[in-house]
Amino acid sequence: MYRKPSHKRQAEQRRRIEAMKRGRERAAMAREPRGRMPDLPELRREVTVIDYDSGQPIAHTLHLYRSDRVDCYRAVADGKPWKDRIGWSKVLAGLRKSYQRLPGQRSDFWW
């Protein structure tokens, strides 16, 4: 195992840590106080997807509203509630999964 530091070395480390804490506190007191975070709007993001694969354009709208957390949204898809609390990366994953790719030209699907 590791060697236990001597009492002299332990005291030196404690003095250094205390000095760093005092310096950090002095720097915090010297800075301007932080302001309050601005209030977020009710509707934070709106995603519109127009799908041309079916021959006629079909528009889907995804509204992302403010939720109880800063990094999450309340999602509404085409006017219907989707998720009460969902993050941005999960929204993008849901979009990716809901719009599947069409099979290629050499696929059996077309024959």
Backbone as JSON, one array per atom type, in Angstrom:
{
  "sequence": "MYRKPSHKRQAEQRRRIEAMKRGRERAAMAREPRGRMPDLPELRREVTVIDYDSGQPIAHTLHLYRSDRVDCYRAVADGKPWKDRIGWSKVLAGLRKSYQRLPGQRSDFWW",
  "N": [[0.84, -1.2, 0.0], [0.21, 2.39, 0.05], [2.59, 4.69, 1.42], [2.18, 6.18, 4.57], [1.91, 9.66, 5.04], [4.26, 11.74, 6.81], [3.82, 13.41, 10.01], [4.66, 16.04, 9.83], [4.54, 16.48, 7.06], [1.77, 16.1, 6.67], [0.75, 18.25, 8.14], [1.76, 20.36, 6.62], [0.38, 19.95, 4.19], [-2.25, 20.41, 5.1], [-2.06, 23.16, 5.77], [-1.59, 24.26, 3.22], [-4.0, 23.57, 1.89], [-5.86, 24.98, 3.44], [-4.98, 27.6, 2.89], [-5.54, 27.71, 0.14], [-8.34, 27.51, 0.25], [-8.96, 29.9, 1.61], [-8.04, 31.77, -0.28], [-9.76, 31.18, -2.44], [-12.23, 31.9, -1.31], [-11.79, 34.67, -0.89], [-11.53, 35.5, -3.57], [-14.08, 34.92, -4.49], [-15.59, 36.71, -3.01], [-14.67, 39.11, -4.05], [-15.6, 39.14, -6.64], [-18.36, 40.23, -8.75], [-21.72, 39.89, -7.62], [-23.7, 37.13, -8.73], [-26.32, 37.39, -11.11], [-29.88, 36.79, -11.32], [-31.18, 33.98, -13.07], [-32.64, 34.44, -16.27], [-36.19, 34.34, -16.84], [-37.62, 31.61, -18.52], [-39.24, 31.34, -21.73], [-42.64, 30.2, -22.32], [-43.14, 28.56, -24.63], [-40.47, 26.96, -25.86], [-39.05, 25.74, -28.0], [-39.68, 25.0, -31.45], [-40.27, 22.53, -33.75], [-40.48, 21.8, -37.09], [-41.35, 19.39, -39.4], [-41.32, 18.43, -42.69], [-42.55, 16.0, -44.68], [-41.79, 14.49, -47.64], [-41.87, 12.01, -48.79], [-44.16, 10.46, -49.33], [-45.3, 11.34, -51.65], [-47.11, 13.47, -51.53], [-46.64, 16.48, -49.73], [-46.37, 16.22, -46.23], [-46.86, 17.82, -43.27], [-45.47, 17.92, -40.06], [-45.57, 19.05, -36.76], [-43.69, 19.81, -33.93], [-43.9, 20.87, -30.74], [-42.05, 22.23, -28.15], [-42.28, 22.77, -24.88], [-41.75, 24.72, -21.86], [-40.56, 23.05, -18.94], [-40.41, 21.61, -15.6], [-37.71, 21.42, -15.25], [-34.58, 22.84, -16.36], [-33.14, 21.71, -18.46], [-34.93, 20.11, -19.8], [-38.0, 19.38, -21.62], [-41.55, 19.83, -22.18], [-43.2, 17.94, -24.35], [-45.18, 18.29, -27.27], [-46.75, 16.78, -29.9], [-48.0, 17.46, -33.01], [-50.26, 18.66, -31.83], [-51.03, 16.82, -29.91], [-50.31, 15.56, -26.68], [-47.05, 14.35, -26.04], [-44.66, 13.68, -24.45], [-44.17, 14.25, -20.96], [-41.81, 15.12, -19.75], [-38.84, 15.49, -21.33], [-35.59, 15.22, -22.71], [-33.42, 17.09, -24.99], [-31.77, 15.46, -26.64], [-33.14, 13.03, -26.57], [-35.48, 13.79, -27.82], [-34.55, 14.26, -30.43], [-33.71, 11.65, -31.02], [-36.17, 10.35, -30.99], [-37.41, 11.57, -33.2], [-35.72, 10.66, -35.21], [-36.21, 7.9, -35.13], [-38.93, 7.77, -35.7], [-39.26, 8.58, -38.32], [-38.67, 6.55, -40.59], [-36.18, 5.22, -42.82], [-36.59, 4.9, -46.35], [-36.63, 1.83, -48.24], [-33.81, 0.82, -50.31], [-33.19, 1.1, -53.93], [-32.55, -1.4, -54.97], [-33.87, -3.17, -53.33], [-36.16, -5.83, -52.28], [-38.57, -4.77, -51.7], [-39.68, -3.07, -53.61], [-40.45, -4.68, -55.75]],
  "CA": [[0.0, 0.0, 0.0], [0.93, 3.66, 0.04], [3.19, 5.1, 2.67], [1.46, 7.24, 5.27], [2.8, 10.83, 5.15], [4.68, 12.09, 8.17], [3.01, 14.46, 10.62], [5.13, 17.31, 9.28], [3.98, 16.56, 5.7], [0.33, 16.27, 6.82], [0.5, 19.64, 8.57], [2.05, 21.21, 5.46], [-0.74, 19.8, 3.26], [-3.4, 21.1, 5.68], [-1.83, 24.6, 5.62], [-1.8, 24.6, 1.81], [-5.43, 23.48, 1.57], [-6.52, 26.13, 4.09], [-4.62, 28.8, 2.13], [-6.31, 27.69, -1.11], [-9.74, 27.83, 0.57], [-9.05, 31.34, 1.9], [-7.91, 32.47, -1.56], [-10.99, 30.98, -3.21], [-13.27, 32.73, -0.68], [-11.5, 36.08, -1.19], [-11.84, 35.73, -4.98], [-15.54, 34.91, -4.63], [-16.12, 37.97, -2.43], [-14.25, 40.22, -4.9], [-16.41, 39.13, -7.87], [-19.71, 40.76, -8.67], [-22.68, 38.82, -7.35], [-24.39, 36.64, -9.92], [-27.71, 37.78, -11.24], [-30.87, 35.72, -11.41], [-31.35, 33.47, -14.42], [-33.86, 34.98, -16.85], [-37.32, 33.41, -16.97], [-37.71, 31.0, -19.85], [-40.57, 31.47, -22.32], [-43.46, 28.98, -22.25], [-42.77, 27.76, -25.81], [-39.03, 27.13, -25.98], [-38.6, 25.36, -29.34], [-40.7, 24.46, -32.34], [-39.62, 21.78, -34.82], [-41.42, 21.47, -38.15], [-40.8, 18.41, -40.32], [-42.18, 18.24, -43.87], [-42.2, 14.71, -45.25], [-42.15, 14.44, -49.06], [-41.72, 10.64, -49.27], [-45.41, 9.84, -49.74], [-45.8, 11.96, -52.88], [-47.66, 14.76, -51.13], [-45.96, 16.93, -48.51], [-47.1, 16.1, -44.97], [-46.14, 18.61, -42.26], [-45.62, 17.54, -38.65], [-45.02, 20.09, -35.9], [-43.36, 19.38, -32.58], [-43.74, 22.02, -29.85], [-41.35, 21.9, -26.91], [-42.63, 23.79, -23.89], [-40.98, 24.77, -20.62], [-40.94, 22.08, -17.92], [-39.89, 21.97, -14.29], [-36.25, 21.42, -15.3], [-34.05, 23.71, -17.4], [-32.64, 20.93, -19.58], [-35.98, 19.22, -20.31], [-39.15, 20.03, -22.24], [-42.83, 19.13, -22.27], [-43.31, 17.82, -25.81], [-46.5, 18.12, -27.87], [-46.56, 16.47, -31.32], [-49.23, 17.68, -33.8], [-51.37, 19.02, -30.95], [-51.28, 15.77, -28.92], [-49.19, 15.43, -25.74], [-46.16, 13.22, -26.33], [-43.94, 13.37, -23.22], [-44.22, 15.33, -19.97], [-40.46, 15.65, -19.54], [-37.93, 14.81, -22.24], [-34.42, 16.02, -23.07], [-33.24, 17.4, -26.42], [-31.21, 14.31, -27.37], [-34.2, 12.02, -26.72], [-36.39, 14.31, -28.85], [-33.94, 13.97, -31.73], [-33.74, 10.19, -31.23], [-37.55, 10.01, -31.33], [-37.63, 11.98, -34.58], [-34.97, 9.75, -36.09], [-36.87, 6.6, -35.16], [-40.3, 7.85, -36.24], [-39.18, 8.75, -39.77], [-37.8, 5.48, -41.06], [-35.66, 5.36, -44.18], [-37.2, 4.05, -47.36], [-35.67, 0.84, -48.75], [-33.07, 1.21, -51.5], [-33.76, 0.71, -55.22], [-32.32, -2.83, -55.21], [-34.56, -3.94, -52.33], [-37.34, -6.61, -52.71], [-39.77, -3.99, -51.37], [-40.22, -2.41, -54.79], [-40.82, -5.64, -56.79]],
  "C": [[0.88, 1.25, 0.0], [1.49, 3.97, 1.42], [2.38, 6.22, 3.29], [2.39, 8.45, 5.4], [3.12, 11.13, 6.62], [3.78, 13.21, 8.7], [3.37, 15.84, 10.08], [4.52, 17.53, 7.89], [2.45, 16.77, 5.75], [-0.02, 17.7, 7.21], [0.73, 20.61, 7.42], [0.89, 21.15, 4.44], [-1.98, 20.53, 3.78], [-3.27, 22.62, 5.52], [-2.08, 25.04, 4.18], [-3.28, 24.59, 1.44], [-6.19, 24.64, 2.19], [-6.22, 27.42, 3.34], [-5.39, 28.85, 0.81], [-7.77, 28.04, -0.86], [-9.92, 29.32, 0.85], [-8.96, 32.16, 0.61], [-9.16, 32.36, -2.41], [-12.13, 31.84, -2.64], [-13.05, 34.21, -0.96], [-11.86, 36.42, -2.64], [-13.35, 35.77, -5.2], [-16.15, 36.2, -4.09], [-15.78, 39.16, -3.32], [-15.09, 40.29, -6.19], [-17.76, 39.78, -7.65], [-20.68, 39.62, -8.38], [-23.4, 38.41, -8.63], [-25.84, 37.09, -9.92], [-28.61, 36.56, -11.32], [-30.99, 35.29, -12.85], [-32.65, 34.02, -15.01], [-34.94, 33.91, -16.96], [-37.39, 32.9, -18.39], [-39.11, 31.18, -20.41], [-41.33, 30.14, -22.24], [-43.13, 28.04, -23.41], [-41.3, 27.99, -26.07], [-38.51, 26.79, -27.36], [-39.78, 24.82, -30.13], [-39.97, 23.8, -33.52], [-40.7, 21.42, -35.83], [-40.71, 20.54, -39.13], [-41.8, 18.25, -41.46], [-41.68, 17.0, -44.57], [-42.71, 14.63, -46.68], [-42.14, 13.02, -49.61], [-43.01, 10.04, -49.82], [-45.97, 10.41, -51.04], [-46.39, 13.33, -52.61], [-46.94, 15.2, -49.85], [-46.88, 16.82, -47.29], [-46.26, 16.82, -43.92], [-46.5, 18.11, -40.86], [-44.92, 18.62, -37.83], [-44.83, 19.54, -34.49], [-43.09, 20.63, -31.75], [-43.09, 21.54, -28.56], [-41.54, 23.05, -25.93], [-41.74, 23.68, -22.66], [-41.49, 23.69, -19.66], [-40.33, 22.49, -16.59], [-38.37, 21.93, -14.21], [-35.77, 22.26, -16.47], [-33.67, 22.92, -18.65], [-33.67, 19.98, -20.18], [-37.15, 20.04, -20.85], [-40.41, 19.2, -22.01], [-43.16, 19.12, -23.75], [-44.76, 17.56, -26.23], [-46.28, 17.92, -29.37], [-47.91, 16.56, -32.03], [-50.45, 17.91, -32.9], [-51.69, 17.97, -29.89], [-50.08, 15.66, -27.99], [-48.36, 14.18, -26.04], [-45.44, 12.79, -25.06], [-44.06, 14.55, -22.27], [-42.86, 15.95, -19.73], [-39.49, 14.82, -20.37], [-36.79, 15.76, -22.59], [-34.29, 16.17, -24.57], [-32.72, 16.19, -27.2], [-32.26, 13.22, -27.55], [-35.25, 12.49, -27.73], [-35.84, 13.99, -30.23], [-33.93, 12.48, -32.03], [-35.16, 9.75, -31.6], [-37.9, 10.4, -32.75], [-36.94, 11.03, -35.55], [-35.67, 8.41, -36.21], [-38.25, 6.65, -35.79], [-40.31, 8.05, -37.75], [-38.18, 7.74, -40.32], [-37.33, 5.76, -42.48], [-36.45, 4.46, -45.12], [-36.18, 3.01, -47.82], [-35.01, 1.33, -50.03], [-33.71, 0.68, -52.78], [-33.6, -0.78, -55.48], [-33.04, -3.72, -54.23], [-35.74, -4.73, -52.92], [-38.62, -5.82, -52.53], [-40.45, -3.45, -52.63], [-40.71, -3.39, -55.84], [-42.1, -6.34, -56.47]]
}
